[in-house]
Each structure stands twice: as C-alpha cells, then as structure tokens.
Amino acid sequence: MGYATPSIAKRKVIAMIDQDVAYSPEELAGFKTVFDGAIASLSPRMLTTGNRLRIAQSVLACAATGERDPAELGLAALASLRSA
C-alpha cells in the first residue's frame, strides 16, 4: 500500500512540532487572540484552510524567536499571506 507524500504545509507543521518549544497557557491564549484577529481581518474569499494554516504557522514561527508583542505577531501573520 503506497502512502501519499505530505504536503509542504503539513511538513512545515511536522517540523514545527519537532522543535523543542513550550509555551505557557497564557502565551497560547495570546497566540489564539492574535490568530483570531488575523482571521477576522480577512475577506470571505481569503478564509481558506491554507491561509488559516499559514497564519498559525507564522504566529508560532514568530513566537519561537521570542516575540510576544501581539501587534508584531499579527503583522507577521498577515505578512505571510502577502508573500504567499
């Protein structure tokens, strides 16, 4: 039985899971707020699964650098859509 090759997005998520990073419940709540705000700013045609994934990845990647400012995390999240 053959297995499908994981998508690029799925491989990025797996790579992020492999990182040894831990966040507090408060940090995770803050990241969710940033994610929700970025999603709310999108037009209906931009509300795709791929865009949601890119936003989540960008928030976590930016947070992994030590950034915690919600405004900076939000900018990074939306910038990921402009470069996609």
Order of alpha helices (4+ residues) and beta strands (2+ residues): alpha-alpha-alpha-alpha
